[in-house]
Amino acid sequence: MSSGSRWKFLCAQIAVFAMLTITAAPLAAQTGKPAPFKDLPSYLAWMQKNHKAPFIRNFPIAQTGARALQEATVSTHSVQAVDAWKHRHAFQNVQVNQDRNPWPKAGIAAAVNPSEPNTWLVMSNDFRENVNHMFYHVSTDRGRTWTDDALTGGADPFTGTPLTEQSNPGVSFDNAGNSYFSSFSGNLIVDSNNNYLNLDSEVDEVQGLADGTYSSLFPTPIDTQSCSGMLFGPFTCDATLSQPSNSTDANPNSPNAGTTYVYYTYFCNLPIGTCTDGNATIPAFGSVILESHSAGPGGPFSVPSLVSGALATAQFSDMVIDPSGTPHIFFDDFTNAPVINMWESTLTGGVWTVSSSPVATFTYSGLANPNWGFSDSGAAAPGCGIHHFTAYCAFSANQVSGGRVEGTPSVYLASVNVSTGASRITRVNNDAFNDLKDHFFAWATATPAGAVYVGWYDDRHDSLNTNVEYFVGRSFDEGRTFPIQKAVNDIPFNPCNGFPGCGYFGDYTQLVSGPDGVVHAAWSDTRDGSSMQIWSQVVHF
């Protein structure tokens, strides 16, 4: 890369970072000698040339009736009763965020309160303050009306100075109605007058209160990594954190009831040697999945533990918790790129153990849609739900297990027996194979009655492959087929309309269901032609 190209790359990085966030800059180390570089361009050139992970983004993102329905659903597993309720209470798309500005909202995390299933919580990357911060929204009437609140951000652990950016929303509930927020916090401090640049990264957890309707002012740092130096001169960035999320054990009969788990990607940037973080050792240039947990609201979090074992090119993780209280994390590994292996890791006896073989093997070649320009690497990530001891993880792929290749990605579902590790892969979208339509940002959820749902963005109805709809599919046979699948948004939209330069449309969109069997969809939407807002819908089928 020439000197001019390096500076063009840096300018592009800073411009996009100001609108986005550092969610996955490749690098990492907490101890040992720092990795010195002559100047920032040298560091950026080395970073681009040497880091091996293929999908790294450089910029890091009526109560009585309800209770009666919940009890009837859980006790009788009556799919008919749930369907009848949904049709009686059907309503159309509702806008979630309540501000009136055009700044984009992208990347959706969501959760339903298991102790009060009327309560639905949605959080997203939100640029209304000109840089990316977390805003969350609570509905106590199943999505008819919504609140609009900012989440507190992370702060430098030594000075207390607030970090400048947030990204990667994650939310969960325990069975007592306590909510938990996780996010990435980072710095973008460019001080040309003093020749200084700071790109620190941090993973935070914030306690939600009053059934998720408001949150604490004080974030809990889970992991913090320094990344700073001179614009012209030495620059040290031993480690970078990225892609955090969280899950909480909401089963009151579980031995781990109330435990909240925060898990994320750690990039080691040292050119030689190893990085260390908590009880994990990470090889040079490696990327791994780490996890930390707390036994209850307000409790301390454990030191980070290594989830991904000997696999050192891991990214993108999601967790399910089985009825026995055992957590399972699914993640992607790019060791054999362009072939991607999805693995399962299980926490048993305080140790994370990776499955003996991948639960899915696939290739993802990207959207390659000339009408769009947003980053789409998150489409390869697992988005998971669980019913009893079967986990369901949705992802996008161009080819699965050496099968036929498609020019554009389809959505697939890995159905995994978490007790045995046996898995089955199913193509979800039912349009014609290799029809050159795009299907991306998929997420799976399962109801207490065992119905499996998958949500994703889909452009099958646009002959120009420009406008998308948010599709949801339902399976009646444990994820083998999805005979019902249709758009739940009222109006198709162009995902490029809402972000300058079409640079960002989030990394995932989470579909969720409640203990009463009602499925809730929320998605980013540019239906007005000029802005990106969050819209929602209770799924009626």
C-alpha positions as CSV (number, residue, x, y, z in Angstrom):
1,M,0.0,0.0,0.0
2,S,1.5,3.3,-1.0
3,S,1.9,6.2,1.4
4,G,-1.0,8.1,-0.3
5,S,-3.2,5.0,-0.2
6,R,-2.5,4.5,3.5
7,W,-3.6,8.0,4.3
8,K,-6.7,7.6,2.1
9,F,-7.4,4.5,4.1
10,L,-6.9,6.3,7.4
11,C,-9.2,9.2,6.3
12,A,-11.9,6.7,5.2
13,Q,-11.5,4.9,8.5
14,I,-11.9,8.0,10.6
15,A,-14.8,9.2,8.5
16,V,-16.7,6.0,8.8
17,F,-15.7,5.5,12.5
18,A,-17.2,8.9,13.2
19,M,-20.5,7.6,11.9
20,L,-20.1,4.0,13.0
21,T,-17.8,2.5,15.6
22,I,-14.7,0.4,16.1
23,T,-16.5,-2.9,16.4
24,A,-13.8,-5.2,15.0
25,A,-10.5,-3.6,14.4
26,P,-8.1,-6.6,14.2
27,L,-5.6,-6.7,17.1
28,A,-4.8,-7.6,20.9
29,A,-2.7,-8.1,24.1
30,Q,-3.0,-7.3,27.7
31,T,0.5,-8.2,29.0
32,G,4.0,-8.5,27.5
33,K,5.8,-5.9,25.5
34,P,3.7,-3.5,23.4
35,A,3.8,-3.8,19.6
36,P,5.6,-0.5,18.5
37,F,5.1,0.9,15.1
38,K,6.9,3.8,13.4
39,D,3.7,5.7,12.9
40,L,0.0,5.2,12.5
41,P,0.1,4.5,8.7
42,S,2.6,1.7,9.3
43,Y,0.4,0.2,11.9
44,L,-2.7,0.4,9.6
45,A,-0.7,-1.1,6.7
46,W,0.6,-3.9,8.9
47,M,-2.9,-4.5,10.3
48,Q,-4.4,-4.9,6.8
49,K,-1.6,-7.0,5.5
50,N,-1.1,-9.4,8.4
51,H,-4.3,-10.1,10.2
52,K,-5.7,-13.4,9.1
53,A,-9.4,-13.2,10.0
54,P,-11.3,-12.6,6.8
55,F,-14.4,-10.8,7.9
56,I,-13.1,-8.0,10.1
57,R,-14.8,-4.7,10.1
58,N,-12.3,-1.9,10.7
59,F,-14.9,0.3,12.3
60,P,-16.2,-0.5,15.2
61,I,-22.1,-1.1,17.3
62,A,-54.0,-6.4,29.4
63,Q,-51.8,-8.1,32.1
64,T,-54.4,-10.6,33.4
65,G,-55.1,-11.8,29.9
66,A,-51.4,-12.1,29.1
67,R,-50.7,-14.1,32.2
68,A,-53.6,-16.4,31.5
69,L,-52.3,-17.0,28.0
70,Q,-48.8,-17.6,29.3
71,E,-50.0,-20.2,31.7
72,A,-52.2,-21.9,29.2
73,T,-49.5,-22.0,26.6
74,V,-46.8,-23.3,28.9
75,S,-49.0,-26.0,30.5
76,T,-50.8,-27.2,27.4
77,H,-48.4,-26.2,24.6
78,S,-51.5,-25.1,22.7
79,V,-50.3,-23.7,19.3
80,Q,-53.9,-23.1,18.4
81,A,-54.5,-20.9,21.4
82,V,-51.5,-18.8,20.7
83,D,-52.5,-18.4,17.0
84,A,-56.0,-17.4,18.0
85,W,-54.7,-14.8,20.4
86,K,-52.3,-13.3,17.8
87,H,-55.1,-13.0,15.3
88,R,-57.4,-11.3,17.8
89,H,-54.7,-8.8,18.8
90,A,-53.1,-8.2,15.4
91,F,-52.0,-4.7,14.5
92,Q,-49.8,-3.2,11.8
93,N,-46.2,-2.0,11.8
94,V,-45.3,0.5,14.6
95,Q,-42.3,2.7,14.7
96,V,-40.1,1.9,17.7
97,N,-37.8,5.0,18.1
98,Q,-39.6,8.1,19.1
99,D,-37.1,10.8,18.0
100,R,-37.9,12.8,14.8
101,N,-34.5,13.1,13.2
102,P,-33.2,11.3,10.1
103,W,-30.0,9.8,11.7
104,P,-29.9,6.0,11.2
105,K,-30.7,3.3,13.7
106,A,-29.1,0.0,12.6
107,G,-28.5,-3.4,14.2
108,I,-31.2,-4.7,16.4
109,A,-31.1,-6.6,19.7
110,A,-34.3,-7.6,21.5
111,A,-35.7,-9.5,24.4
112,V,-39.1,-10.3,26.0
113,N,-39.6,-10.2,29.7
114,P,-40.4,-13.8,30.8
115,S,-42.1,-12.6,34.0
116,E,-44.4,-10.2,32.0
117,P,-44.6,-11.1,28.3
118,N,-46.3,-7.8,27.5
119,T,-42.9,-6.2,27.9
120,W,-40.7,-6.1,24.9
121,L,-37.3,-4.4,24.9
122,V,-35.4,-3.3,21.8
123,M,-31.9,-1.7,21.5
124,S,-29.9,-0.5,18.5
125,N,-27.0,1.4,17.2
126,D,-28.3,5.0,17.0
127,F,-26.5,7.9,15.4
128,R,-28.9,10.7,16.5
129,E,-26.1,12.3,18.5
130,N,-23.8,12.4,15.3
131,V,-21.8,9.4,16.6
132,N,-22.9,5.9,17.4
133,H,-24.5,5.4,20.8
134,M,-26.9,2.9,22.3
135,F,-30.6,3.8,22.6
136,Y,-33.2,1.4,24.0
137,H,-36.9,1.2,23.7
138,V,-39.5,-0.5,26.0
139,S,-43.0,-1.4,25.2
140,T,-45.3,-2.7,28.0
141,D,-48.2,-3.4,25.6
142,R,-46.6,-5.8,23.1
143,G,-45.3,-3.1,20.7
144,R,-48.2,-0.7,20.4
145,T,-46.4,2.1,22.2
146,W,-42.7,2.6,22.9
147,T,-40.3,4.6,25.2
148,D,-37.0,6.1,24.0
149,D,-34.0,6.3,26.2
150,A,-30.2,6.5,26.0
151,L,-27.9,3.8,27.6
152,T,-25.0,5.0,29.6
153,G,-21.7,4.4,27.9
154,G,-18.3,3.1,29.1
155,A,-15.6,5.2,30.7
156,D,-11.8,5.0,30.9
157,P,-11.2,2.8,34.0
158,F,-8.3,5.0,35.2
159,T,-9.6,8.5,34.6
160,G,-13.3,8.0,34.5
161,T,-13.5,9.9,31.2
162,P,-16.4,8.7,29.1
163,L,-15.5,6.8,25.9
164,T,-16.7,8.4,22.7
165,E,-18.5,5.6,20.9
166,Q,-20.8,2.6,21.5
167,S,-21.9,-0.3,19.3
168,N,-23.1,-3.9,19.3
169,P,-26.3,-3.9,21.3
170,G,-27.2,-6.9,23.4
171,V,-30.2,-7.3,25.8
172,S,-31.6,-10.1,28.0
173,F,-34.0,-10.7,31.0
174,D,-33.9,-13.0,33.9
175,N,-37.0,-14.6,35.3
176,A,-37.5,-11.9,37.9
177,G,-37.8,-9.2,35.3
178,N,-34.3,-7.7,35.7
179,S,-32.9,-6.6,32.3
180,Y,-29.3,-6.6,31.2
181,F,-27.7,-4.5,28.5
182,S,-24.3,-5.2,26.9
183,S,-22.4,-3.1,24.4
184,F,-19.0,-2.2,23.0
185,S,-17.6,1.2,24.1
186,G,-14.6,2.8,22.2
187,N,-12.7,5.9,21.7
188,L,-12.2,7.9,18.5
189,I,-9.9,10.7,19.8
190,V,-8.0,12.4,16.9
191,D,-5.9,15.3,18.2
192,S,-3.8,16.6,15.3
193,N,-2.6,19.6,17.4
194,N,-1.0,17.3,19.9
195,N,-0.2,14.5,17.5
196,Y,-2.4,12.0,19.4
197,L,-4.8,9.2,18.5
198,N,-6.8,7.0,20.9
199,L,-8.8,4.0,19.8
200,D,-9.4,2.2,23.2
201,S,-12.0,-0.6,23.3
202,E,-14.1,-1.8,26.2
203,V,-17.0,-4.3,26.7
204,D,-19.6,-3.1,29.2
205,E,-22.7,-4.4,31.0
206,V,-25.4,-2.1,32.3
207,Q,-28.1,-3.2,34.7
208,G,-31.7,-2.6,33.7
209,L,-34.3,-1.7,36.3
210,A,-38.1,-1.7,36.8
211,D,-38.7,-4.5,34.3
212,G,-36.4,-2.9,31.7
213,T,-38.1,0.5,31.7
214,Y,-35.0,2.3,32.8
215,S,-31.3,1.5,33.4
216,S,-28.4,2.2,35.8
217,L,-26.2,5.2,35.3
218,F,-23.1,3.1,36.1
219,P,-21.7,0.6,33.6
220,T,-19.8,-2.4,34.7
221,P,-16.6,-2.9,32.6
222,I,-16.1,-6.5,31.6
223,D,-12.9,-6.1,29.7
224,T,-10.8,-3.0,28.7
225,Q,-8.0,-2.8,26.1
226,S,-5.8,0.2,25.4
227,C,-5.0,1.3,21.8
228,S,-3.3,4.7,21.5
229,G,-0.3,6.6,20.3
230,M,0.8,9.2,17.9
231,L,-0.6,10.1,14.5
232,F,3.0,10.5,13.4
233,G,5.1,8.3,15.6
234,P,4.9,5.2,17.8
235,F,1.5,3.7,18.0
236,T,0.6,0.8,20.4
237,C,-2.4,-1.4,20.1
238,D,-1.9,-4.8,21.7
239,A,-5.5,-5.9,21.7
240,T,-8.9,-4.9,20.4
241,L,-12.3,-6.1,21.7
242,S,-15.4,-6.5,19.5
243,Q,-18.9,-8.0,18.9
244,P,-20.1,-8.4,22.5
245,S,-23.5,-9.8,23.4
246,N,-25.2,-11.2,26.5
247,S,-27.6,-13.9,27.6
248,T,-29.3,-14.6,31.0
249,D,-30.6,-17.8,32.4
250,A,-34.3,-17.1,32.9
251,N,-35.3,-20.7,33.9
252,P,-36.4,-20.5,37.6
253,N,-35.7,-24.2,38.0
254,S,-32.1,-24.0,36.7
255,P,-29.2,-24.2,39.1
256,N,-27.8,-21.2,37.4
257,A,-31.0,-19.1,37.4
258,G,-30.3,-15.4,37.1
259,T,-26.7,-15.8,35.8
260,T,-25.9,-13.4,33.1
261,Y,-23.2,-14.2,30.5
262,V,-21.3,-11.6,28.4
263,Y,-19.3,-13.0,25.5
264,Y,-17.2,-11.3,22.8
265,T,-14.4,-11.4,20.4
266,Y,-10.8,-10.6,21.4
267,F,-8.2,-9.8,18.7
268,C,-4.5,-10.3,19.6
269,N,-2.3,-7.8,17.6
270,L,1.1,-8.8,18.7
271,P,3.3,-9.8,15.7
272,I,5.0,-12.4,17.8
273,G,4.4,-14.1,21.1
274,T,1.1,-14.3,22.9
275,C,-1.5,-12.1,24.5
276,T,-3.2,-12.9,27.8
277,D,-6.6,-11.9,29.1
278,G,-8.1,-13.4,32.3
279,N,-7.3,-17.1,32.1
280,A,-7.0,-17.1,28.3
281,T,-3.8,-17.1,26.3
282,I,-4.2,-15.9,22.7
283,P,-1.5,-16.4,19.9
284,A,-0.2,-13.5,17.9
285,F,-2.6,-12.4,15.2
286,G,-5.3,-14.6,16.8
287,S,-8.9,-13.9,17.4
288,V,-10.8,-15.8,20.0
289,I,-14.2,-15.8,21.9
290,L,-14.1,-14.9,25.6
291,E,-16.8,-15.0,28.2
292,S,-17.5,-13.5,31.7
293,H,-20.5,-14.1,33.9
294,S,-22.2,-12.8,37.0
295,A,-24.5,-14.9,39.3
296,G,-27.2,-12.2,39.7
297,P,-28.1,-8.5,39.4
298,G,-25.4,-6.2,40.6
299,G,-22.9,-9.0,41.3
300,P,-19.3,-9.2,40.2
301,F,-18.3,-10.7,36.9
302,S,-15.8,-13.5,36.6
303,V,-12.4,-13.1,34.9
304,P,-12.6,-13.7,31.2
305,S,-12.5,-17.3,30.1
306,L,-11.5,-18.8,26.7
307,V,-14.5,-20.2,24.9
308,S,-13.1,-21.1,21.5
309,G,-10.3,-23.5,22.7
310,A,-7.4,-24.0,20.3
311,L,-9.3,-22.3,17.4
312,A,-7.5,-19.0,17.0
313,T,-9.4,-17.3,14.1
314,A,-12.8,-17.2,15.8
315,Q,-15.4,-14.4,15.5
316,F,-19.1,-13.9,15.9
317,S,-20.8,-15.7,18.8
318,D,-24.2,-16.3,20.2
319,M,-25.4,-18.3,23.2
320,V,-28.3,-20.5,24.1
321,I,-29.0,-21.9,27.6
322,D,-30.6,-25.4,27.8
323,P,-33.2,-26.4,30.4
324,S,-30.5,-27.8,32.7
325,G,-28.9,-24.4,33.0
326,T,-25.9,-25.3,30.8
327,P,-24.8,-22.5,28.4
328,H,-23.7,-23.2,24.8
329,I,-21.9,-20.7,22.6
330,F,-21.9,-21.0,18.9
331,F,-19.3,-19.2,16.9
332,D,-17.6,-19.0,13.5
333,D,-13.9,-19.9,12.8
334,F,-12.1,-18.8,9.7
335,T,-9.0,-21.0,10.0
336,N,-9.8,-22.7,6.6
337,A,-11.2,-19.6,4.9
338,P,-13.0,-19.2,2.6
339,V,-14.6,-22.2,4.2
340,I,-16.1,-21.2,7.6
341,N,-16.7,-23.7,10.4
342,M,-19.4,-23.1,13.0
343,W,-18.6,-24.7,16.3
344,E,-20.4,-25.2,19.6
345,S,-18.7,-24.7,23.0
346,T,-20.3,-25.8,26.2
347,L,-19.6,-24.7,29.8
348,T,-19.3,-27.7,32.0
349,G,-17.6,-27.8,35.4
350,G,-16.4,-24.2,34.9
351,V,-14.5,-25.1,31.7
352,W,-15.6,-24.2,28.1
353,T,-15.2,-27.3,25.8
354,V,-15.4,-27.0,22.0
355,S,-17.4,-29.7,20.1
356,S,-15.4,-32.5,18.5
357,S,-16.6,-31.5,15.1
358,P,-18.2,-28.4,13.5
359,V,-22.0,-28.1,13.7
360,A,-22.0,-26.5,10.2
361,T,-19.4,-26.0,7.4
362,F,-20.1,-23.4,4.8
363,T,-18.8,-20.6,2.6
364,Y,-20.1,-17.0,2.6
365,S,-19.0,-14.9,-0.3
366,G,-20.9,-11.7,0.6
367,L,-23.9,-10.0,-0.9
368,A,-21.9,-8.6,-3.9
369,N,-25.0,-6.6,-4.8
370,P,-24.0,-3.6,-6.9
371,N,-26.9,-1.6,-5.6
372,W,-25.6,-1.7,-2.0
373,G,-22.4,-0.8,-0.3
374,F,-22.9,-1.6,3.4
375,S,-20.8,-4.1,5.4
376,D,-22.5,-7.5,5.5
377,S,-20.0,-9.8,7.2
378,G,-22.3,-10.3,10.1
379,A,-24.6,-12.3,7.8
380,A,-22.3,-15.3,8.4
381,A,-22.8,-15.1,12.1
382,P,-25.0,-17.5,14.0
383,G,-28.3,-16.1,15.4
384,C,-29.7,-18.7,17.7
385,G,-32.7,-19.9,19.8
386,I,-33.4,-23.1,21.7
387,H,-36.3,-25.4,22.5
388,H,-35.6,-28.1,25.1
389,F,-32.2,-29.5,24.1
390,T,-32.2,-28.5,20.4
391,A,-30.5,-25.2,19.4
392,Y,-31.5,-23.5,16.2
393,C,-28.9,-21.2,14.6
394,A,-29.6,-19.2,11.5
395,F,-26.9,-17.9,9.1
396,S,-26.4,-16.9,5.5
397,A,-24.2,-18.9,3.1
398,N,-23.5,-19.4,-0.6
399,Q,-22.6,-23.1,-0.1
400,V,-23.2,-25.5,2.7
401,S,-21.1,-28.7,3.4
402,G,-19.7,-28.9,-0.1
403,G,-23.1,-28.8,-1.7
404,R,-24.3,-26.7,-4.7
405,V,-23.1,-23.1,-4.9
406,E,-25.4,-20.0,-5.2
407,G,-24.3,-16.7,-6.6
408,T,-26.0,-14.9,-3.8
409,P,-26.5,-16.1,-0.2
410,S,-29.5,-18.0,1.2
411,V,-30.5,-18.4,4.8
412,Y,-29.7,-21.7,6.4
413,L,-30.7,-23.2,9.8
414,A,-28.4,-25.5,11.8
415,S,-30.5,-27.6,14.2
416,V,-28.2,-28.9,16.9
417,N,-28.8,-31.4,19.6
418,V,-26.8,-29.8,22.4
419,S,-26.5,-33.0,24.3
420,T,-25.0,-35.1,21.5
421,G,-23.6,-32.4,19.1
422,A,-25.5,-34.0,16.2
423,S,-26.7,-31.3,13.7
424,R,-28.9,-31.0,10.6
425,I,-28.7,-28.1,8.1
426,T,-31.8,-26.8,6.3
427,R,-32.2,-24.1,3.6
428,V,-34.8,-21.7,5.0
429,N,-35.9,-19.3,2.2
430,N,-38.1,-21.2,-0.3
431,D,-37.5,-19.1,-3.4
432,A,-35.8,-20.8,-6.3
433,F,-32.2,-22.0,-5.7
434,N,-29.7,-19.7,-7.2
435,D,-32.3,-17.1,-8.3
436,L,-29.7,-14.4,-7.5
437,K,-31.7,-12.9,-4.7
438,D,-30.2,-11.8,-1.4
439,H,-31.1,-13.2,2.1
440,F,-29.1,-11.9,5.1
441,F,-28.9,-10.9,8.8
442,A,-30.9,-14.0,9.8
443,W,-31.9,-14.9,13.4
444,A,-33.8,-17.9,14.8
445,T,-36.1,-18.3,17.8
446,A,-38.3,-21.0,19.1
447,T,-41.5,-20.9,21.1
448,P,-42.3,-23.0,24.2
449,A,-44.6,-25.1,22.0
450,G,-41.7,-25.9,19.7
451,A,-42.5,-23.8,16.7
452,V,-39.3,-22.5,15.0
453,Y,-39.2,-19.0,13.5
454,V,-36.4,-17.4,11.4
455,G,-36.3,-13.7,10.4
456,W,-34.1,-12.1,7.7
457,Y,-33.9,-9.4,5.0
458,D,-34.9,-10.5,1.5
459,D,-35.1,-8.8,-1.9
460,R,-36.9,-11.6,-3.8
461,H,-39.9,-9.4,-4.7
462,D,-37.8,-6.6,-6.4
463,S,-36.8,-7.4,-10.0
464,L,-33.9,-4.9,-9.6
465,N,-32.6,-6.4,-6.4
466,T,-32.6,-3.0,-4.6
467,N,-35.5,-3.0,-2.2
468,V,-35.8,-5.4,0.7
469,E,-38.5,-6.7,3.0
470,Y,-38.1,-8.2,6.5
471,F,-39.2,-11.8,6.1
472,V,-40.2,-14.2,8.9
473,G,-40.6,-18.0,8.3
474,R,-42.3,-20.5,10.5
475,S,-41.5,-24.2,10.8
476,F,-44.0,-26.8,12.1
477,D,-41.5,-29.7,12.0
478,E,-38.5,-28.7,14.2
479,G,-36.8,-26.6,11.5
480,R,-36.9,-29.1,8.6
481,T,-39.2,-27.0,6.4
482,F,-40.6,-23.5,6.5
483,P,-43.9,-23.7,4.6
484,I,-45.0,-20.3,5.9
485,Q,-42.7,-17.4,5.1
486,K,-43.6,-13.9,4.2
487,A,-42.7,-10.2,4.7
488,V,-44.0,-8.7,7.9
489,N,-43.2,-5.1,7.0
490,D,-45.8,-3.0,5.2
491,I,-43.6,-1.3,2.7
492,P,-40.4,-2.5,0.8
493,F,-37.5,-0.2,1.2
494,N,-33.9,0.4,-0.1
495,P,-31.5,-0.2,2.8
496,C,-29.1,2.4,1.3
497,N,-31.4,5.3,1.8
498,G,-30.8,5.7,5.5
499,F,-27.0,5.9,5.8
500,P,-24.6,8.3,4.0
501,G,-22.8,6.4,1.3
502,C,-24.7,3.2,2.1
503,G,-21.9,2.4,4.6
504,Y,-23.9,0.6,7.2
505,F,-27.1,-1.4,7.8
506,G,-26.1,-3.0,11.1
507,D,-24.6,-6.5,11.6
508,Y,-27.6,-8.4,12.8
509,T,-31.3,-8.2,13.5
510,Q,-32.6,-10.3,16.4
511,L,-36.0,-12.1,16.2
512,V,-37.4,-13.0,19.7
513,S,-40.3,-14.9,21.2
514,G,-41.9,-14.8,24.7
515,P,-42.9,-17.5,27.1
516,D,-46.5,-17.1,25.8
517,G,-45.4,-18.2,22.3
518,V,-45.8,-14.8,20.7
519,V,-43.0,-13.9,18.3
520,H,-41.8,-10.3,18.0
521,A,-40.0,-8.8,15.0
522,A,-38.2,-5.4,14.9
523,W,-36.0,-4.3,12.0
524,S,-34.2,-1.3,10.5
525,D,-36.4,0.4,7.9
526,T,-36.0,3.2,5.4
527,R,-39.6,3.4,4.1
528,D,-39.6,7.2,4.1
529,G,-36.9,7.2,1.5
530,S,-34.4,9.3,3.4
531,S,-33.9,8.0,6.9
532,M,-33.3,4.7,8.8
533,Q,-35.7,4.1,11.7
534,I,-36.8,1.0,13.7
535,W,-40.1,-0.6,13.0
536,S,-41.8,-3.5,14.7
537,Q,-44.6,-6.0,14.4
538,V,-46.0,-8.9,16.4
539,V,-45.8,-11.9,14.0
540,H,-49.3,-13.1,13.2
541,F,-48.6,-16.6,11.9
